[in-house]
């Protein structure tokens, strides 16, 4: 096995993966997600715990 010298370089034309740079969700996205989850979740109280935990992080 031959060892390479140097780091792997990104070629100038290579596309980055869409999830490589993460943007924080906007409040509008969070509100739509909340409505969707509450409409489809068996126990809404448990679902709201997720959003309460998320608000502490932001």
PDBQT receptor file of N, H, CA, C and O in Angstrom, charges set to zero:
ATOM      1  N   UNK A   1       0.844  -1.166   0.000  1.00  0.00    +0.000 N 
ATOM      2  CA  UNK A   1       0.000   0.000   0.000  1.00  0.00    +0.000 C 
ATOM      3  C   UNK A   1       0.897   1.240   0.000  1.00  0.00    +0.000 C 
ATOM      4  O   UNK A   1       1.850   1.325   0.775  1.00  0.00    +0.000 OA
ATOM      5  N   UNK A   2       0.592   2.174  -0.853  1.00  0.00    +0.000 N 
ATOM      6  H   UNK A   2      -0.182   2.105  -1.482  1.00  0.00    +0.000 HD
ATOM      7  CA  UNK A   2       1.382   3.392  -0.977  1.00  0.00    +0.000 C 
ATOM      8  C   UNK A   2       0.689   4.507  -0.202  1.00  0.00    +0.000 C 
ATOM      9  O   UNK A   2      -0.507   4.738  -0.376  1.00  0.00    +0.000 OA
ATOM     10  N   UNK A   3       1.434   5.193   0.648  1.00  0.00    +0.000 N 
ATOM     11  H   UNK A   3       2.406   5.006   0.790  1.00  0.00    +0.000 HD
ATOM     12  CA  UNK A   3       0.857   6.295   1.412  1.00  0.00    +0.000 C 
ATOM     13  C   UNK A   3       0.863   7.561   0.576  1.00  0.00    +0.000 C 
ATOM     14  O   UNK A   3       1.820   7.841  -0.146  1.00  0.00    +0.000 OA
ATOM     15  N   UNK A   4      -0.211   8.316   0.681  1.00  0.00    +0.000 N 
ATOM     16  H   UNK A   4      -0.989   8.089   1.268  1.00  0.00    +0.000 HD
ATOM     17  CA  UNK A   4      -0.294   9.585  -0.023  1.00  0.00    +0.000 C 
ATOM     18  C   UNK A   4       0.295  10.683   0.832  1.00  0.00    +0.000 C 
ATOM     19  O   UNK A   4       0.260  10.623   2.061  1.00  0.00    +0.000 OA
ATOM     20  N   UNK A   5       0.825  11.664   0.179  1.00  0.00    +0.000 N 
ATOM     21  H   UNK A   5       0.853  11.713  -0.820  1.00  0.00    +0.000 HD
ATOM     22  CA  UNK A   5       1.322  12.829   0.893  1.00  0.00    +0.000 C 
ATOM     23  C   UNK A   5       0.284  13.934   0.768  1.00  0.00    +0.000 C 
ATOM     24  O   UNK A   5      -0.335  14.099  -0.283  1.00  0.00    +0.000 OA
ATOM     25  N   UNK A   6       0.101  14.681   1.837  1.00  0.00    +0.000 N 
ATOM     26  H   UNK A   6       0.604  14.546   2.691  1.00  0.00    +0.000 HD
ATOM     27  CA  UNK A   6      -0.829  15.808   1.807  1.00  0.00    +0.000 C 
ATOM     28  C   UNK A   6      -2.250  15.394   2.121  1.00  0.00    +0.000 C 
ATOM     29  O   UNK A   6      -2.545  14.213   2.306  1.00  0.00    +0.000 OA
ATOM     30  N   UNK A   7      -3.116  16.370   2.180  1.00  0.00    +0.000 N 
ATOM     31  H   UNK A   7      -2.877  17.329   2.030  1.00  0.00    +0.000 HD
ATOM     32  CA  UNK A   7      -4.523  16.137   2.500  1.00  0.00    +0.000 C 
ATOM     33  C   UNK A   7      -5.325  15.939   1.223  1.00  0.00    +0.000 C 
ATOM     34  O   UNK A   7      -4.887  16.302   0.132  1.00  0.00    +0.000 OA
ATOM     35  N   UNK A   8      -6.498  15.360   1.379  1.00  0.00    +0.000 N 
ATOM     36  H   UNK A   8      -6.854  15.064   2.265  1.00  0.00    +0.000 HD
ATOM     37  CA  UNK A   8      -7.410  15.260   0.243  1.00  0.00    +0.000 C 
ATOM     38  C   UNK A   8      -7.923  16.655  -0.068  1.00  0.00    +0.000 C 
ATOM     39  O   UNK A   8      -8.429  17.348   0.815  1.00  0.00    +0.000 OA
ATOM     40  N   UNK A   9      -7.796  17.057  -1.292  1.00  0.00    +0.000 N 
ATOM     41  H   UNK A   9      -7.385  16.494  -2.009  1.00  0.00    +0.000 HD
ATOM     42  CA  UNK A   9      -8.231  18.392  -1.684  1.00  0.00    +0.000 C 
ATOM     43  C   UNK A   9      -9.553  18.299  -2.426  1.00  0.00    +0.000 C 
ATOM     44  O   UNK A   9      -9.814  17.326  -3.134  1.00  0.00    +0.000 OA
ATOM     45  N   UNK A  10     -10.370  19.302  -2.262  1.00  0.00    +0.000 N 
ATOM     46  H   UNK A  10     -10.158  20.092  -1.688  1.00  0.00    +0.000 HD
ATOM     47  CA  UNK A  10     -11.632  19.376  -2.982  1.00  0.00    +0.000 C 
ATOM     48  C   UNK A  10     -11.351  20.038  -4.321  1.00  0.00    +0.000 C 
ATOM     49  O   UNK A  10     -10.754  21.112  -4.387  1.00  0.00    +0.000 OA
ATOM     50  N   UNK A  11     -11.787  19.383  -5.378  1.00  0.00    +0.000 N 
ATOM     51  H   UNK A  11     -12.272  18.511  -5.325  1.00  0.00    +0.000 HD
ATOM     52  CA  UNK A  11     -11.567  19.985  -6.690  1.00  0.00    +0.000 C 
ATOM     53  C   UNK A  11     -12.471  21.203  -6.836  1.00  0.00    +0.000 C 
ATOM     54  O   UNK A  11     -13.539  21.247  -6.225  1.00  0.00    +0.000 OA
ATOM     55  N   UNK A  12     -12.070  22.192  -7.629  1.00  0.00    +0.000 N 
ATOM     56  H   UNK A  12     -11.202  22.156  -8.125  1.00  0.00    +0.000 HD
ATOM     57  CA  UNK A  12     -12.840  23.429  -7.749  1.00  0.00    +0.000 C 
ATOM     58  C   UNK A  12     -14.270  23.222  -8.241  1.00  0.00    +0.000 C 
ATOM     59  O   UNK A  12     -15.157  23.996  -7.882  1.00  0.00    +0.000 OA
ATOM     60  N   UNK A  13     -14.511  22.198  -9.051  1.00  0.00    +0.000 N 
ATOM     61  H   UNK A  13     -13.790  21.569  -9.342  1.00  0.00    +0.000 HD
ATOM     62  CA  UNK A  13     -15.847  21.984  -9.596  1.00  0.00    +0.000 C 
ATOM     63  C   UNK A  13     -16.696  21.033  -8.783  1.00  0.00    +0.000 C 
ATOM     64  O   UNK A  13     -17.840  20.767  -9.153  1.00  0.00    +0.000 OA
ATOM     65  N   UNK A  14     -16.173  20.513  -7.689  1.00  0.00    +0.000 N 
ATOM     66  H   UNK A  14     -15.244  20.728  -7.389  1.00  0.00    +0.000 HD
ATOM     67  CA  UNK A  14     -16.899  19.522  -6.906  1.00  0.00    +0.000 C 
ATOM     68  C   UNK A  14     -17.987  20.189  -6.081  1.00  0.00    +0.000 C 
ATOM     69  O   UNK A  14     -17.744  21.191  -5.410  1.00  0.00    +0.000 OA
ATOM     70  N   UNK A  15     -19.194  19.622  -6.136  1.00  0.00    +0.000 N 
ATOM     71  H   UNK A  15     -19.391  18.808  -6.682  1.00  0.00    +0.000 HD
ATOM     72  CA  UNK A  15     -20.320  20.173  -5.380  1.00  0.00    +0.000 C 
ATOM     73  C   UNK A  15     -20.234  19.723  -3.927  1.00  0.00    +0.000 C 
ATOM     74  O   UNK A  15     -19.811  18.605  -3.633  1.00  0.00    +0.000 OA
ATOM     75  N   UNK A  16     -20.633  20.592  -3.043  1.00  0.00    +0.000 N 
ATOM     76  H   UNK A  16     -20.976  21.500  -3.282  1.00  0.00    +0.000 HD
ATOM     77  CA  UNK A  16     -20.722  20.228  -1.627  1.00  0.00    +0.000 C 
ATOM     78  C   UNK A  16     -22.071  19.565  -1.385  1.00  0.00    +0.000 C 
ATOM     79  O   UNK A  16     -23.038  19.809  -2.107  1.00  0.00    +0.000 OA
ATOM     80  N   UNK A  17     -22.118  18.733  -0.367  1.00  0.00    +0.000 N 
ATOM     81  H   UNK A  17     -21.333  18.535   0.219  1.00  0.00    +0.000 HD
ATOM     82  CA  UNK A  17     -23.373  18.086  -0.016  1.00  0.00    +0.000 C 
ATOM     83  C   UNK A  17     -24.319  19.115   0.580  1.00  0.00    +0.000 C 
ATOM     84  O   UNK A  17     -23.879  20.022   1.287  1.00  0.00    +0.000 OA
ATOM     85  N   UNK A  18     -25.624  18.986   0.303  1.00  0.00    +0.000 N 
ATOM     86  H   UNK A  18     -25.981  18.249  -0.271  1.00  0.00    +0.000 HD
ATOM     87  CA  UNK A  18     -26.572  19.992   0.795  1.00  0.00    +0.000 C 
ATOM     88  C   UNK A  18     -26.617  20.083   2.319  1.00  0.00    +0.000 C 
ATOM     89  O   UNK A  18     -26.932  21.143   2.859  1.00  0.00    +0.000 OA
ATOM     90  N   UNK A  19     -26.308  19.000   3.014  1.00  0.00    +0.000 N 
ATOM     91  H   UNK A  19     -26.052  18.139   2.575  1.00  0.00    +0.000 HD
ATOM     92  CA  UNK A  19     -26.373  19.023   4.473  1.00  0.00    +0.000 C 
ATOM     93  C   UNK A  19     -25.027  19.368   5.103  1.00  0.00    +0.000 C 
ATOM     94  O   UNK A  19     -24.897  19.331   6.327  1.00  0.00    +0.000 OA
ATOM     95  N   UNK A  20     -24.030  19.701   4.296  1.00  0.00    +0.000 N 
ATOM     96  H   UNK A  20     -24.136  19.731   3.302  1.00  0.00    +0.000 HD
ATOM     97  CA  UNK A  20     -22.717  20.047   4.824  1.00  0.00    +0.000 C 
ATOM     98  C   UNK A  20     -22.759  21.342   5.640  1.00  0.00    +0.000 C 
ATOM     99  O   UNK A  20     -22.057  21.470   6.642  1.00  0.00    +0.000 OA
ATOM    100  N   UNK A  21     -23.572  22.286   5.214  1.00  0.00    +0.000 N 
ATOM    101  H   UNK A  21     -24.143  22.181   4.400  1.00  0.00    +0.000 HD
ATOM    102  CA  UNK A  21     -23.724  23.541   5.951  1.00  0.00    +0.000 C 
ATOM    103  C   UNK A  21     -25.168  23.634   6.427  1.00  0.00    +0.000 C 
ATOM    104  O   UNK A  21     -26.097  23.693   5.621  1.00  0.00    +0.000 OA
ATOM    105  N   UNK A  22     -25.341  23.645   7.725  1.00  0.00    +0.000 N 
ATOM    106  H   UNK A  22     -24.587  23.597   8.380  1.00  0.00    +0.000 HD
ATOM    107  CA  UNK A  22     -26.671  23.627   8.305  1.00  0.00    +0.000 C 
ATOM    108  C   UNK A  22     -27.106  25.030   8.681  1.00  0.00    +0.000 C 
ATOM    109  O   UNK A  22     -26.345  25.793   9.276  1.00  0.00    +0.000 OA
ATOM    110  N   UNK A  23     -28.335  25.359   8.329  1.00  0.00    +0.000 N 
ATOM    111  H   UNK A  23     -28.953  24.739   7.845  1.00  0.00    +0.000 HD
ATOM    112  CA  UNK A  23     -28.907  26.643   8.710  1.00  0.00    +0.000 C 
ATOM    113  C   UNK A  23     -29.969  26.388   9.774  1.00  0.00    +0.000 C 
ATOM    114  O   UNK A  23     -30.739  25.432   9.677  1.00  0.00    +0.000 OA
ATOM    115  N   UNK A  24     -30.004  27.229  10.766  1.00  0.00    +0.000 N 
ATOM    116  H   UNK A  24     -29.379  28.005  10.844  1.00  0.00    +0.000 HD
ATOM    117  CA  UNK A  24     -31.004  27.082  11.822  1.00  0.00    +0.000 C 
ATOM    118  C   UNK A  24     -32.395  27.282  11.231  1.00  0.00    +0.000 C 
ATOM    119  O   UNK A  24     -32.577  28.144  10.371  1.00  0.00    +0.000 OA
ATOM    120  N   UNK A  25     -33.385  26.497  11.676  1.00  0.00    +0.000 N 
ATOM    121  H   UNK A  25     -33.238  25.797  12.374  1.00  0.00    +0.000 HD
ATOM    122  CA  UNK A  25     -34.734  26.629  11.121  1.00  0.00    +0.000 C 
ATOM    123  C   UNK A  25     -35.363  27.961  11.504  1.00  0.00    +0.000 C 
ATOM    124  O   UNK A  25     -35.168  28.470  12.607  1.00  0.00    +0.000 OA
ATOM    125  N   UNK A  26     -36.109  28.500  10.580  1.00  0.00    +0.000 N 
ATOM    126  H   UNK A  26     -36.267  28.086   9.683  1.00  0.00    +0.000 HD
ATOM    127  CA  UNK A  26     -36.802  29.747  10.863  1.00  0.00    +0.000 C 
ATOM    128  C   UNK A  26     -38.010  29.454  11.746  1.00  0.00    +0.000 C 
ATOM    129  O   UNK A  26     -38.435  28.304  11.858  1.00  0.00    +0.000 OA
ATOM    130  N   UNK A  27     -38.552  30.468  12.358  1.00  0.00    +0.000 N 
ATOM    131  H   UNK A  27     -38.207  31.402  12.267  1.00  0.00    +0.000 HD
ATOM    132  CA  UNK A  27     -39.711  30.278  13.235  1.00  0.00    +0.000 C 
ATOM    133  C   UNK A  27     -40.907  29.782  12.443  1.00  0.00    +0.000 C 
ATOM    134  O   UNK A  27     -41.736  29.040  12.970  1.00  0.00    +0.000 OA
ATOM    135  N   UNK A  28     -41.006  30.185  11.177  1.00  0.00    +0.000 N 
ATOM    136  H   UNK A  28     -40.333  30.788  10.749  1.00  0.00    +0.000 HD
ATOM    137  CA  UNK A  28     -42.118  29.730  10.345  1.00  0.00    +0.000 C 
ATOM    138  C   UNK A  28     -42.046  28.218  10.128  1.00  0.00    +0.000 C 
ATOM    139  O   UNK A  28     -43.070  27.536  10.183  1.00  0.00    +0.000 OA
ATOM    140  N   UNK A  29     -40.862  27.698   9.885  1.00  0.00    +0.000 N 
ATOM    141  H   UNK A  29     -40.031  28.252   9.839  1.00  0.00    +0.000 HD
ATOM    142  CA  UNK A  29     -40.681  26.259   9.687  1.00  0.00    +0.000 C 
ATOM    143  C   UNK A  29     -41.009  25.507  10.972  1.00  0.00    +0.000 C 
ATOM    144  O   UNK A  29     -41.647  24.455  10.932  1.00  0.00    +0.000 OA
ATOM    145  N   UNK A  30     -40.581  26.039  12.098  1.00  0.00    +0.000 N 
ATOM    146  H   UNK A  30     -40.063  26.894  12.130  1.00  0.00    +0.000 HD
ATOM    147  CA  UNK A  30     -40.849  25.396  13.387  1.00  0.00    +0.000 C 
ATOM    148  C   UNK A  30     -42.350  25.358  13.661  1.00  0.00    +0.000 C 
ATOM    149  O   UNK A  30     -42.860  24.353  14.156  1.00  0.00    +0.000 OA
ATOM    150  N   UNK A  31     -43.056  26.427  13.348  1.00  0.00    +0.000 N 
ATOM    151  H   UNK A  31     -42.642  27.244  12.945  1.00  0.00    +0.000 HD
ATOM    152  CA  UNK A  31     -44.503  26.463  13.587  1.00  0.00    +0.000 C 
ATOM    153  C   UNK A  31     -45.237  25.450  12.713  1.00  0.00    +0.000 C 
ATOM    154  O   UNK A  31     -46.152  24.776  13.188  1.00  0.00    +0.000 OA
ATOM    155  N   UNK A  32     -44.853  25.334  11.451  1.00  0.00    +0.000 N 
ATOM    156  H   UNK A  32     -44.110  25.881  11.065  1.00  0.00    +0.000 HD
ATOM    157  CA  UNK A  32     -45.487  24.354  10.564  1.00  0.00    +0.000 C 
ATOM    158  C   UNK A  32     -45.183  22.939  11.049  1.00  0.00    +0.000 C 
ATOM    159  O   UNK A  32     -46.062  22.078  11.037  1.00  0.00    +0.000 OA
ATOM    160  N   UNK A  33     -43.953  22.696  11.471  1.00  0.00    +0.000 N 
ATOM    161  H   UNK A  33     -43.238  23.395  11.480  1.00  0.00    +0.000 HD
ATOM    162  CA  UNK A  33     -43.582  21.378  11.990  1.00  0.00    +0.000 C 
ATOM    163  C   UNK A  33     -44.380  21.052  13.247  1.00  0.00    +0.000 C 
ATOM    164  O   UNK A  33     -44.830  19.921  13.432  1.00  0.00    +0.000 OA
ATOM    165  N   UNK A  34     -44.552  22.051  14.108  1.00  0.00    +0.000 N 
ATOM    166  H   UNK A  34     -44.187  22.970  13.958  1.00  0.00    +0.000 HD
ATOM    167  CA  UNK A  34     -45.320  21.847  15.338  1.00  0.00    +0.000 C 
ATOM    168  C   UNK A  34     -46.763  21.457  15.011  1.00  0.00    +0.000 C 
ATOM    169  O   UNK A  34     -47.301  20.528  15.612  1.00  0.00    +0.000 OA
ATOM    170  N   UNK A  35     -47.390  22.154  14.069  1.00  0.00    +0.000 N 
ATOM    171  H   UNK A  35     -46.952  22.909  13.580  1.00  0.00    +0.000 HD
ATOM    172  CA  UNK A  35     -48.769  21.842  13.688  1.00  0.00    +0.000 C 
ATOM    173  C   UNK A  35     -48.864  20.428  13.114  1.00  0.00    +0.000 C 
ATOM    174  O   UNK A  35     -49.784  19.680  13.444  1.00  0.00    +0.000 OA
ATOM    175  N   UNK A  36     -47.916  20.067  12.261  1.00  0.00    +0.000 N 
ATOM    176  H   UNK A  36     -47.168  20.674  11.993  1.00  0.00    +0.000 HD
ATOM    177  CA  UNK A  36     -47.923  18.743  11.647  1.00  0.00    +0.000 C 
ATOM    178  C   UNK A  36     -47.766  17.648  12.696  1.00  0.00    +0.000 C 
ATOM    179  O   UNK A  36     -48.501  16.661  12.685  1.00  0.00    +0.000 OA
ATOM    180  N   UNK A  37     -46.817  17.825  13.593  1.00  0.00    +0.000 N 
ATOM    181  H   UNK A  37     -46.220  18.627  13.601  1.00  0.00    +0.000 HD
ATOM    182  CA  UNK A  37     -46.558  16.802  14.608  1.00  0.00    +0.000 C 
ATOM    183  C   UNK A  37     -47.736  16.674  15.564  1.00  0.00    +0.000 C 
ATOM    184  O   UNK A  37     -48.132  15.562  15.914  1.00  0.00    +0.000 OA
ATOM    185  N   UNK A  38     -48.299  17.797  15.988  1.00  0.00    +0.000 N 
ATOM    186  H   UNK A  38     -47.978  18.700  15.704  1.00  0.00    +0.000 HD
ATOM    187  CA  UNK A  38     -49.442  17.733  16.899  1.00  0.00    +0.000 C 
ATOM    188  C   UNK A  38     -50.651  17.087  16.235  1.00  0.00    +0.000 C 
ATOM    189  O   UNK A  38     -51.429  16.406  16.905  1.00  0.00    +0.000 OA
ATOM    190  N   UNK A  39     -50.822  17.287  14.934  1.00  0.00    +0.000 N 
ATOM    191  H   UNK A  39     -50.191  17.839  14.391  1.00  0.00    +0.000 HD
ATOM    192  CA  UNK A  39     -51.954  16.694  14.224  1.00  0.00    +0.000 C 
ATOM    193  C   UNK A  39     -51.789  15.185  14.062  1.00  0.00    +0.000 C 
ATOM    194  O   UNK A  39     -52.782  14.462  13.981  1.00  0.00    +0.000 OA
ATOM    195  N   UNK A  40     -50.553  14.705  14.014  1.00  0.00    +0.000 N 
ATOM    196  H   UNK A  40     -49.747  15.292  14.080  1.00  0.00    +0.000 HD
ATOM    197  CA  UNK A  40     -50.306  13.297  13.715  1.00  0.00    +0.000 C 
ATOM    198  C   UNK A  40     -49.758  12.489  14.885  1.00  0.00    +0.000 C 
ATOM    199  O   UNK A  40     -49.528  11.288  14.737  1.00  0.00    +0.000 OA
ATOM    200  N   UNK A  41     -49.547  13.092  16.015  1.00  0.00    +0.000 N 
ATOM    201  H   UNK A  41     -49.733  14.067  16.136  1.00  0.00    +0.000 HD
ATOM    202  CA  UNK A  41     -48.940  12.406  17.152  1.00  0.00    +0.000 C 
ATOM    203  C   UNK A  41     -50.030  11.815  18.036  1.00  0.00    +0.000 C 
ATOM    204  O   UNK A  41     -51.071  12.438  18.245  1.00  0.00    +0.000 OA
ATOM    205  N   UNK A  42     -49.796  10.630  18.548  1.00  0.00    +0.000 N 
ATOM    206  H   UNK A  42     -48.950  10.123  18.378  1.00  0.00    +0.000 HD
ATOM    207  CA  UNK A  42     -50.785   9.945  19.382  1.00  0.00    +0.000 C 
ATOM    208  C   UNK A  42     -51.024  10.692  20.688  1.00  0.00    +0.000 C 
ATOM    209  O   UNK A  42     -52.169  10.852  21.112  1.00  0.00    +0.000 OA
ATOM    210  N   UNK A  43     -49.952  11.148  21.327  1.00  0.00    +0.000 N 
ATOM    211  H   UNK A  43     -49.023  11.018  20.983  1.00  0.00    +0.000 HD
ATOM    212  CA  UNK A  43     -50.071  11.861  22.593  1.00  0.00    +0.000 C 
ATOM    213  C   UNK A  43     -49.451  13.256  22.431  1.00  0.00    +0.000 C 
ATOM    214  O   UNK A  43     -48.229  13.389  22.482  1.00  0.00    +0.000 OA
ATOM    215  N   UNK A  44     -50.271  14.293  22.239  1.00  0.00    +0.000 N 
ATOM    216  H   UNK A  44     -51.265  14.185  22.199  1.00  0.00    +0.000 HD
ATOM    217  CA  UNK A  44     -49.748  15.645  22.003  1.00  0.00    +0.000 C 
ATOM    218  C   UNK A  44     -48.878  16.181  23.136  1.00  0.00    +0.000 C 
ATOM    219  O   UNK A  44     -47.992  16.999  22.890  1.00  0.00    +0.000 OA
ATOM    220  N   UNK A  45     -49.110  15.740  24.371  1.00  0.00    +0.000 N 
ATOM    221  H   UNK A  45     -49.830  15.075  24.572  1.00  0.00    +0.000 HD
ATOM    222  CA  UNK A  45     -48.299  16.224  25.493  1.00  0.00    +0.000 C 
ATOM    223  C   UNK A  45     -46.840  15.785  25.341  1.00  0.00    +0.000 C 
ATOM    224  O   UNK A  45     -45.925  16.546  25.655  1.00  0.00    +0.000 OA
ATOM    225  N   UNK A  46     -46.630  14.573  24.865  1.00  0.00    +0.000 N 
ATOM    226  H   UNK A  46     -47.374  13.955  24.609  1.00  0.00    +0.000 HD
ATOM    227  CA  UNK A  46     -45.273  14.083  24.646  1.00  0.00    +0.000 C 
ATOM    228  C   UNK A  46     -44.628  14.853  23.496  1.00  0.00    +0.000 C 
ATOM    229  O   UNK A  46     -43.445  15.189  23.562  1.00  0.00    +0.000 OA
ATOM    230  N   UNK A  47     -45.387  15.130  22.460  1.00  0.00    +0.000 N 
ATOM    231  H   UNK A  47     -46.348  14.857  22.407  1.00  0.00    +0.000 HD
ATOM    232  CA  UNK A  47     -44.856  15.886  21.319  1.00  0.00    +0.000 C 
ATOM    233  C   UNK A  47     -44.447  17.288  21.743  1.00  0.00    +0.000 C 
ATOM    234  O   UNK A  47     -43.432  17.797  21.270  1.00  0.00    +0.000 OA
ATOM    235  N   UNK A  48     -45.199  17.913  22.608  1.00  0.00    +0.000 N 
ATOM    236  H   UNK A  48     -46.025  17.500  22.992  1.00  0.00    +0.000 HD
ATOM    237  CA  UNK A  48     -44.879  19.273  23.050  1.00  0.00    +0.000 C 
ATOM    238  C   UNK A  48     -43.598  19.297  23.879  1.00  0.00    +0.000 C 
ATOM    239  O   UNK A  48     -42.920  20.323  23.918  1.00  0.00    +0.000 OA
ATOM    240  N   UNK A  49     -43.253  18.208  24.534  1.00  0.00    +0.000 N 
ATOM    241  H   UNK A  49     -43.804  17.374  24.502  1.00  0.00    +0.000 HD
ATOM    242  CA  UNK A  49     -41.995  18.151  25.276  1.00  0.00    +0.000 C 
ATOM    243  C   UNK A  49     -40.813  18.336  24.336  1.00  0.00    +0.000 C 
ATOM    244  O   UNK A  49     -39.813  18.951  24.706  1.00  0.00    +0.000 OA
ATOM    245  N   UNK A  50     -40.923  17.809  23.124  1.00  0.00    +0.000 N 
ATOM    246  H   UNK A  50     -41.736  17.310  22.823  1.00  0.00    +0.000 HD
ATOM    247  CA  UNK A  50     -39.857  17.982  22.139  1.00  0.00    +0.000 C 
ATOM    248  C   UNK A  50     -39.671  19.456  21.815  1.00  0.00    +0.000 C 
ATOM    249  O   UNK A  50     -38.541  19.940  21.750  1.00  0.00    +0.000 OA
ATOM    250  N   UNK A  51     -40.757  20.164  21.614  1.00  0.00    +0.000 N 
ATOM    251  H   UNK A  51     -41.675  19.771  21.667  1.00  0.00    +0.000 HD
ATOM    252  CA  UNK A  51     -40.655  21.579  21.266  1.00  0.00    +0.000 C 
ATOM    253  C   UNK A  51     -40.206  22.416  22.457  1.00  0.00    +0.000 C 
ATOM    254  O   UNK A  51     -39.512  23.418  22.279  1.00  0.00    +0.000 OA
ATOM    255  N   UNK A  52     -40.586  22.026  23.660  1.00  0.00    +0.000 N 
ATOM    256  H   UNK A  52     -41.150  21.213  23.805  1.00  0.00    +0.000 HD
ATOM    257  CA  UNK A  52     -40.118  22.743  24.849  1.00  0.00    +0.000 C 
ATOM    258  C   UNK A  52     -38.608  22.592  25.002  1.00  0.00    +0.000 C 
ATOM    259  O   UNK A  52     -37.917  23.551  25.347  1.00  0.00    +0.000 OA
ATOM    260  N   UNK A  53     -38.091  21.383  24.744  1.00  0.00    +0.000 N 
ATOM    261  H   UNK A  53     -38.652  20.604  24.464  1.00  0.00    +0.000 HD
ATOM    262  CA  UNK A  53     -36.645  21.151  24.807  1.00  0.00    +0.000 C 
ATOM    263  C   UNK A  53     -35.924  21.948  23.728  1.00  0.00    +0.000 C 
ATOM    264  O   UNK A  53     -34.824  22.454  23.952  1.00  0.00    +0.000 OA
ATOM    265  N   UNK A  54     -36.537  22.057  22.569  1.00  0.00    +0.000 N 
ATOM    266  H   UNK A  54     -37.431  21.646  22.386  1.00  0.00    +0.000 HD
ATOM    267  CA  UNK A  54     -35.925  22.771  21.452  1.00  0.00    +0.000 C 
ATOM    268  C   UNK A  54     -35.851  24.269  21.729  1.00  0.00    +0.000 C 
ATOM    269  O   UNK A  54     -34.891  24.923  21.320  1.00  0.00    +0.000 OA
ATOM    270  N   UNK A  55     -36.842  24.816  22.411  1.00  0.00    +0.000 N 
ATOM    271  H   UNK A  55     -37.621  24.284  22.743  1.00  0.00    +0.000 HD
ATOM    272  CA  UNK A  55     -36.827  26.252  22.705  1.00  0.00    +0.000 C 
ATOM    273  C   UNK A  55     -35.733  26.596  23.715  1.00  0.00    +0.000 C 
ATOM    274  O   UNK A  55     -35.230  27.719  23.720  1.00  0.00    +0.000 OA
ATOM    275  N   UNK A  56     -35.359  25.640  24.572  1.00  0.00    +0.000 N 
ATOM    276  H   UNK A  56     -35.767  24.728  24.568  1.00  0.00    +0.000 HD
ATOM    277  CA  UNK A  56     -34.276  25.879  25.529  1.00  0.00    +0.000 C 
ATOM    278  C   UNK A  56     -32.927  25.943  24.827  1.00  0.00    +0.000 C 
ATOM    279  O   UNK A  56     -32.027  26.650  25.278  1.00  0.00    +0.000 OA
ATOM    280  N   UNK A  57     -32.780  25.208  23.723  1.00  0.00    +0.000 N 
ATOM    281  H   UNK A  57     -33.512  24.633  23.357  1.00  0.00    +0.000 HD
ATOM    282  CA  UNK A  57     -31.525  25.188  22.975  1.00  0.00    +0.000 C 
ATOM    283  C   UNK A  57     -31.329  26.502  22.239  1.00  0.00    +0.000 C 
ATOM    284  O   UNK A  57     -30.220  27.036  22.220  1.00  0.00    +0.000 OA
ATOM    285  N   UNK A  58     -32.383  27.032  21.634  1.00  0.00    +0.000 N 
ATOM    286  H   UNK A  58     -33.284  26.598  21.649  1.00  0.00    +0.000 HD
ATOM    287  CA  UNK A  58     -32.274  28.264  20.835  1.00  0.00    +0.000 C 
ATOM    288  C   UNK A  58     -32.167  29.452  21.682  1.00  0.00    +0.000 C 
ATOM    289  O   UNK A  58     -32.068  30.567  21.171  1.00  0.00    +0.000 OA
TER     290      UNK A  58
